[in-house]
Amino acid sequence: MHCLVMQRGHLLQRVQQFLRNFPCVALLGPRQSGKTTIARQIATAEPGFDSARNYFDLEDPLHLGRLENPRLALEPLRGLVVIDEVQRRPDLFPLLRVLADRPGNPARFLILGSASRDLLQQGSETLAGRIAFVEVTPFSLIEVGTGQVETLWIRGGFPMSFLAESDSASAQWREFYIRTFLERDIPALGIRIAPGALRRFWMMLAHYHGQVFNASEIGRSLGMSDTTMRHHLDTLVGTLMIRRLPPWFENVGKRQVKSPKIYFRDSGILHRLAGVTDPEQIQTWPKLGASWEGFALEEIIRIADVSDEEAFFWSVHGQGELDLMIIQNGRRLGFEFKYADSPRMTPSCRMGLELLRLDQLTLVCPGDTAYELEPRVRVRGLNRLIQSGLHA
């Protein structure tokens, strides 16, 4: 595990750069994705860092006790101060704003949270202009290497799952993770949803992975209202478990899809909830293509290094669609994901290419393939994109 964590140098460098320019930096990512490891590496490199005084783990009752009077505890501290699992004490954000505005910035704050910016809305608003956000995802293909692509796809990127001794041990870890998430982490955020109800919804989403979210249809299947289904989805999006990919709208005079698509952000969690535990099972699973599409889509978004506001899908009812469109430096980059050896242009792809005026369309498939189909259209294996970069 240590060697893989050390390869996360790009995250370490980004956090250290932001700490030089902002009084507060937030590492956001799902629990067990590696935030604490990164924070401890940064703290270890800080001259004179005092872990006994300057490190607060809000899952530790002793550390919570130290913050009974937060101003008295935090105001005297100097240098780097780390606050882990900050979503458990959202009342700290207004105080952090006051401390961040002190002359000379005697302290910098590295805060870690297992929730999105939207779920930590108070912090985002209170510290506006004073805080930078860094998303810490589970391991990605660029970190573990393309030789591990199948393992990463099957097990997902959570370090303890990816590095387990066997596929069965990995699946067992993910099962315990899911239970803890539902029974402890969700209530700790102040969200009141019965664990069993949220798990049934989450399992239902495994069947909708890569599809347009239909709250009414899912609600009828579970005997719940569409409003409840949207609330449950907000919860899983806010805790960084589900990606809600928004639709792109273009003035093309056609009836375009207006609802978002949903994807599991970690393929290992998808496979555990669907009961798929090993490579043999996944090859006969009806959702094989959708699973690989979501896995590849997450990898592309990561290497493109774009925000959630710069990634979309596009679809015209019954006519054409595009799996992913990224707006990068003013260019429109389109991606279609095909679990096939030699993907070809389809009428649907061509419609997206022309109507959306794409600067480039990439058909992404497994492996190391690389060839051009026609002007502005190319085929690239996912491994090739990881090894050579998005534009190679």
C-alpha positions as CSV (number, residue, x, y, z in Angstrom):
1,M,0.0,0.0,0.0
2,H,2.8,2.4,0.9
3,C,4.3,2.3,-2.6
4,L,0.9,3.1,-4.2
5,V,0.2,6.0,-1.8
6,M,3.6,7.4,-2.6
7,Q,2.6,7.6,-6.3
8,R,-0.1,10.1,-5.3
9,G,2.5,12.9,-5.7
10,H,0.1,14.9,-7.9
11,L,-2.3,15.2,-5.0
12,L,0.4,16.1,-2.5
13,Q,1.8,18.8,-4.7
14,R,-1.6,20.3,-5.3
15,V,-2.5,20.4,-1.6
16,Q,0.9,21.9,-0.7
17,Q,0.5,24.6,-3.5
18,F,-2.9,25.6,-2.2
19,L,-1.7,25.7,1.4
20,R,0.8,28.4,0.3
21,N,-2.0,30.5,-1.2
22,F,-5.0,29.9,1.0
23,P,-5.5,29.9,4.7
24,C,-7.8,26.9,4.4
25,V,-7.6,23.9,2.2
26,A,-10.3,21.1,2.2
27,L,-9.6,17.5,1.1
28,L,-13.0,16.1,0.2
29,G,-13.5,12.4,-0.7
30,P,-15.4,9.3,0.5
31,R,-14.3,7.7,3.7
32,Q,-11.3,5.4,3.4
33,S,-10.2,7.0,0.1
34,G,-6.8,8.1,1.4
35,K,-7.4,11.6,2.8
36,T,-5.9,11.0,6.2
37,T,-2.8,9.4,4.7
38,I,-2.2,12.4,2.5
39,A,-2.8,14.8,5.4
40,R,-0.3,12.9,7.6
41,Q,2.3,13.0,4.9
42,I,1.9,16.7,4.5
43,A,1.9,17.3,8.3
44,T,5.1,15.1,8.7
45,A,6.9,17.4,6.2
46,E,5.9,20.5,8.2
47,P,8.8,21.8,10.3
48,G,7.8,21.6,14.0
49,F,4.4,20.1,13.4
50,D,2.9,19.0,16.8
51,S,0.5,16.1,16.2
52,A,-0.6,16.1,19.8
53,R,-1.8,19.7,19.6
54,N,-2.4,20.5,15.9
55,Y,-4.2,17.3,14.8
56,F,-7.9,16.8,15.5
57,D,-9.7,13.6,14.4
58,L,-13.4,14.3,15.0
59,E,-14.2,10.6,15.1
60,D,-12.1,10.3,18.3
61,P,-14.0,11.2,21.4
62,L,-10.8,12.6,23.1
63,H,-10.3,15.0,20.2
64,L,-13.9,16.0,20.2
65,G,-13.5,16.8,23.9
66,R,-10.5,19.1,23.1
67,L,-12.9,21.1,20.9
68,E,-15.6,21.6,23.5
69,N,-14.5,25.2,23.5
70,P,-13.3,25.4,19.9
71,R,-12.0,29.0,20.0
72,L,-10.0,28.4,23.1
73,A,-8.5,25.2,21.5
74,L,-7.7,26.6,18.0
75,E,-6.9,30.2,18.4
76,P,-3.4,29.7,20.1
77,L,-2.3,27.2,17.5
78,R,0.4,28.2,14.9
79,G,1.5,26.6,11.7
80,L,-0.5,23.8,10.1
81,V,-3.7,22.6,11.8
82,V,-5.4,19.5,10.6
83,I,-9.1,18.8,11.3
84,D,-10.2,15.4,10.1
85,E,-13.9,14.4,9.5
86,V,-15.0,18.1,9.7
87,Q,-18.5,17.3,8.5
88,R,-19.1,16.1,12.1
89,R,-18.7,19.7,13.4
90,P,-20.1,22.1,10.8
91,D,-20.3,24.7,13.5
92,L,-16.5,25.1,13.2
93,F,-16.7,26.8,9.8
94,P,-17.7,30.3,11.1
95,L,-14.8,30.2,13.6
96,L,-12.4,29.1,10.9
97,R,-13.4,32.2,8.9
98,V,-12.5,34.4,11.9
99,L,-9.2,32.6,12.4
100,A,-8.4,32.7,8.7
101,D,-8.8,36.5,8.6
102,R,-6.2,37.2,11.3
103,P,-3.3,39.5,10.3
104,G,-0.3,37.5,9.3
105,N,-2.2,34.2,9.0
106,P,-0.4,32.6,12.0
107,A,-2.1,29.2,11.2
108,R,-3.2,27.4,8.1
109,F,-6.0,24.9,8.2
110,L,-6.2,21.6,6.4
111,I,-9.7,20.2,6.8
112,L,-10.8,16.7,5.7
113,G,-14.4,15.8,4.9
114,S,-16.3,12.8,3.7
115,A,-18.8,14.8,1.8
116,S,-19.1,17.1,-1.2
117,R,-19.0,20.9,-1.3
118,D,-22.8,20.9,-1.7
119,L,-23.3,18.9,1.5
120,L,-20.8,21.1,3.3
121,Q,-22.6,24.2,2.0
122,Q,-22.1,26.1,5.1
123,G,-18.4,25.8,4.9
124,S,-18.3,26.7,1.3
125,E,-20.3,29.9,1.9
126,T,-18.7,30.9,5.2
127,L,-15.1,30.5,3.9
128,A,-15.7,31.8,0.3
129,G,-12.5,33.3,-1.0
130,R,-10.5,31.8,1.8
131,I,-10.6,28.1,1.0
132,A,-9.5,25.8,-1.8
133,F,-11.0,22.4,-2.4
134,V,-9.1,19.2,-3.5
135,E,-11.0,16.0,-4.3
136,V,-9.4,12.9,-3.1
137,T,-10.7,9.9,-5.0
138,P,-9.9,6.2,-4.5
139,F,-7.0,4.9,-6.5
140,S,-7.1,5.7,-10.2
141,L,-5.6,3.8,-13.1
142,I,-2.9,6.4,-13.6
143,E,-1.8,5.7,-10.0
144,V,-1.9,1.9,-10.0
145,G,-0.7,1.4,-13.5
146,T,-2.5,-0.1,-16.6
147,G,-1.2,-3.6,-15.7
148,Q,-3.7,-3.5,-12.9
149,V,-6.7,-2.4,-15.0
150,E,-8.8,-5.5,-14.4
151,T,-8.2,-5.6,-10.7
152,L,-9.0,-1.9,-10.4
153,W,-12.2,-2.4,-12.4
154,I,-13.4,-5.4,-10.5
155,R,-12.5,-4.3,-7.0
156,G,-12.7,-0.6,-7.3
157,G,-10.1,1.9,-6.0
158,F,-10.6,2.0,-2.3
159,P,-7.1,1.1,-1.0
160,M,-8.2,-1.7,1.3
161,S,-10.4,-3.2,-1.4
162,F,-7.9,-2.9,-4.2
163,L,-5.0,-4.3,-2.1
164,A,-6.9,-7.2,-0.5
165,E,-5.3,-10.6,-0.6
166,S,-8.0,-12.1,-2.8
167,D,-11.2,-11.2,-4.7
168,S,-13.3,-12.7,-1.9
169,A,-11.4,-10.7,0.8
170,S,-11.9,-7.6,-1.3
171,A,-15.7,-8.2,-1.6
172,Q,-15.9,-8.8,2.1
173,W,-14.2,-5.5,2.9
174,R,-16.6,-3.7,0.6
175,E,-19.6,-5.3,2.3
176,F,-18.4,-4.1,5.7
177,Y,-17.7,-0.7,4.2
178,I,-21.2,-0.4,2.8
179,R,-22.7,-1.4,6.2
180,T,-20.6,1.1,8.1
181,F,-21.4,3.8,5.6
182,L,-25.2,3.2,5.9
183,E,-25.3,2.6,9.7
184,R,-22.8,5.1,11.0
185,D,-21.6,7.6,8.4
186,I,-25.0,8.7,7.1
187,P,-26.4,9.3,10.6
188,A,-23.2,11.2,11.5
189,L,-24.0,13.7,8.8
190,G,-27.4,14.4,10.4
191,I,-29.2,12.6,7.6
192,R,-32.2,10.6,8.9
193,I,-32.7,7.7,6.5
194,A,-33.3,4.1,7.6
195,P,-30.2,2.1,6.6
196,G,-32.3,-0.7,5.0
197,A,-34.3,1.7,2.9
198,L,-31.2,3.5,1.6
199,R,-29.5,0.2,0.8
200,R,-32.5,-1.0,-1.2
201,F,-32.4,2.3,-3.2
202,W,-28.6,2.0,-3.7
203,M,-29.0,-1.6,-4.9
204,M,-31.7,-0.5,-7.3
205,L,-29.3,2.1,-8.7
206,A,-27.0,-0.7,-9.6
207,H,-29.6,-1.6,-12.3
208,Y,-29.7,2.0,-13.5
209,H,-25.9,2.6,-13.6
210,G,-25.2,4.5,-16.8
211,Q,-28.9,5.3,-17.4
212,V,-31.0,8.3,-17.1
213,F,-32.4,8.7,-13.5
214,N,-36.1,8.1,-13.4
215,A,-37.3,8.9,-9.9
216,S,-40.9,7.9,-10.5
217,E,-40.0,4.5,-12.0
218,I,-37.6,3.7,-9.2
219,G,-40.1,4.9,-6.6
220,R,-42.9,2.6,-8.0
221,S,-40.5,-0.3,-7.7
222,L,-39.7,0.4,-4.1
223,G,-43.1,1.7,-3.0
224,M,-41.8,5.2,-2.3
225,S,-42.5,8.7,-3.6
226,D,-40.4,10.2,-6.4
227,T,-39.5,13.0,-3.9
228,T,-38.0,10.5,-1.5
229,M,-36.1,8.9,-4.4
230,R,-34.6,12.3,-5.3
231,H,-33.7,12.9,-1.7
232,H,-31.9,9.5,-1.5
233,L,-30.0,10.3,-4.7
234,D,-29.0,13.7,-3.3
235,T,-27.6,11.9,-0.2
236,L,-25.5,9.4,-2.3
237,V,-24.3,12.2,-4.6
238,G,-23.4,14.4,-1.6
239,T,-21.4,11.6,0.0
240,L,-19.5,11.1,-3.3
241,M,-20.8,7.6,-4.0
242,I,-22.8,8.4,-7.1
243,R,-22.0,10.8,-10.0
244,R,-25.0,12.7,-11.3
245,L,-23.9,13.6,-14.8
246,P,-26.0,16.5,-16.1
247,P,-27.4,16.8,-19.6
248,W,-26.0,19.3,-22.1
249,F,-28.5,21.3,-24.0
250,E,-27.9,22.6,-27.6
251,N,-30.2,24.7,-29.7
252,V,-30.7,22.0,-32.3
253,G,-34.5,22.0,-32.6
254,K,-34.8,18.5,-31.3
255,R,-36.4,17.0,-28.1
256,Q,-33.4,16.5,-25.9
257,V,-33.2,14.5,-22.7
258,K,-33.3,16.8,-19.6
259,S,-32.8,14.4,-16.7
260,P,-29.3,13.4,-15.4
261,K,-27.6,10.1,-15.9
262,I,-26.3,8.3,-12.8
263,Y,-23.0,6.4,-12.4
264,F,-21.4,4.7,-9.4
265,R,-18.2,6.6,-8.8
266,D,-16.4,3.4,-7.6
267,S,-16.9,0.2,-9.7
268,G,-16.1,-2.0,-6.8
269,I,-19.0,-0.7,-4.8
270,L,-21.2,-1.2,-7.8
271,H,-20.1,-4.8,-8.2
272,R,-20.6,-5.6,-4.5
273,L,-24.2,-4.2,-4.4
274,A,-24.9,-6.2,-7.6
275,G,-23.4,-9.4,-6.2
276,V,-20.6,-9.6,-8.8
277,T,-17.4,-10.6,-7.0
278,D,-14.9,-12.0,-9.5
279,P,-13.7,-11.7,-13.2
280,E,-15.6,-14.7,-14.3
281,Q,-18.9,-13.4,-13.0
282,I,-18.5,-10.0,-14.6
283,Q,-18.0,-11.4,-18.1
284,T,-21.5,-13.0,-18.0
285,W,-23.2,-10.1,-16.2
286,P,-25.8,-8.3,-18.2
287,K,-24.5,-4.9,-17.1
288,L,-20.9,-5.7,-18.2
289,G,-20.8,-2.9,-20.8
290,A,-22.4,-0.3,-18.5
291,S,-20.0,-1.2,-15.7
292,W,-17.0,-0.7,-18.0
293,E,-18.4,2.5,-19.4
294,G,-18.8,4.0,-15.9
295,F,-15.3,2.8,-14.9
296,A,-13.7,4.4,-18.0
297,L,-15.8,7.6,-17.7
298,E,-14.5,8.2,-14.2
299,E,-10.9,7.7,-15.4
300,I,-11.3,10.1,-18.3
301,I,-12.9,12.8,-16.0
302,R,-9.9,12.4,-13.6
303,I,-7.2,12.7,-16.2
304,A,-9.0,15.6,-17.9
305,D,-8.9,17.3,-14.5
306,V,-12.2,19.1,-15.0
307,S,-14.8,20.0,-12.5
308,D,-18.3,18.6,-12.2
309,E,-19.5,21.7,-14.0
310,E,-17.5,20.9,-17.1
311,A,-18.6,17.3,-17.8
312,F,-21.9,16.4,-19.4
313,F,-23.8,13.8,-21.5
314,W,-26.1,14.6,-24.4
315,S,-29.0,12.8,-25.8
316,V,-31.9,13.3,-28.2
317,H,-34.9,11.1,-27.5
318,G,-34.7,8.0,-29.7
319,Q,-32.1,9.5,-32.2
320,G,-28.6,10.1,-30.9
321,E,-26.5,10.5,-27.8
322,L,-23.0,11.1,-26.5
323,D,-21.7,9.4,-23.4
324,L,-19.5,12.3,-22.2
325,M,-18.7,15.8,-23.3
326,I,-16.0,17.7,-21.6
327,I,-15.4,21.5,-22.0
328,Q,-11.7,22.0,-21.7
329,N,-10.0,25.3,-22.4
330,G,-12.9,26.3,-24.6
331,R,-12.8,23.0,-26.7
332,R,-15.6,20.5,-26.9
333,L,-14.2,17.0,-26.4
334,G,-16.7,14.1,-26.9
335,F,-16.2,10.5,-25.7
336,E,-18.1,7.3,-26.5
337,F,-17.3,4.2,-24.4
338,K,-17.4,0.8,-26.1
339,Y,-16.5,-2.5,-24.6
340,A,-15.3,-3.8,-27.9
341,D,-12.1,-4.5,-29.7
342,S,-12.7,-2.2,-32.8
343,P,-15.5,0.3,-32.2
344,R,-16.9,2.0,-35.2
345,M,-18.8,5.2,-35.9
346,T,-22.6,4.9,-35.6
347,P,-25.3,7.2,-36.8
348,S,-25.8,8.2,-33.1
349,C,-22.1,9.2,-32.8
350,R,-22.2,11.1,-36.1
351,M,-25.2,13.1,-34.9
352,G,-23.4,14.1,-31.7
353,L,-20.3,15.0,-33.6
354,E,-22.1,17.3,-36.0
355,L,-24.9,18.8,-33.9
356,L,-22.6,19.6,-30.9
357,R,-19.8,20.8,-33.2
358,L,-17.2,18.7,-31.3
359,D,-13.6,19.6,-31.8
360,Q,-12.8,15.9,-31.3
361,L,-14.7,12.7,-30.7
362,T,-12.8,9.8,-29.1
363,L,-14.2,6.2,-29.1
364,V,-12.8,4.7,-26.0
365,C,-12.3,0.9,-25.8
366,P,-10.3,-1.4,-23.5
367,G,-6.6,-2.0,-24.2
368,D,-3.8,-0.1,-26.0
369,T,-5.5,0.5,-29.4
370,A,-4.8,3.8,-31.2
371,Y,-6.0,4.8,-34.7
372,E,-7.8,7.5,-36.6
373,L,-11.2,6.9,-38.1
374,E,-11.8,10.1,-39.9
375,P,-11.2,13.8,-39.4
376,R,-11.9,14.7,-35.7
377,V,-12.7,11.1,-34.9
378,R,-10.3,8.6,-33.3
379,V,-10.2,5.3,-31.5
380,R,-8.2,5.0,-28.3
381,G,-7.8,2.2,-25.8
382,L,-8.2,3.4,-22.2
383,N,-4.7,2.1,-21.4
384,R,-3.2,4.3,-24.2
385,L,-5.0,7.4,-22.9
386,I,-3.7,6.8,-19.4
387,Q,-0.2,6.2,-20.5
388,S,0.1,8.9,-23.1
389,G,-2.4,11.5,-22.0
390,L,-5.8,12.7,-23.2
391,H,-4.6,14.4,-26.3
392,A,-2.1,11.9,-27.6
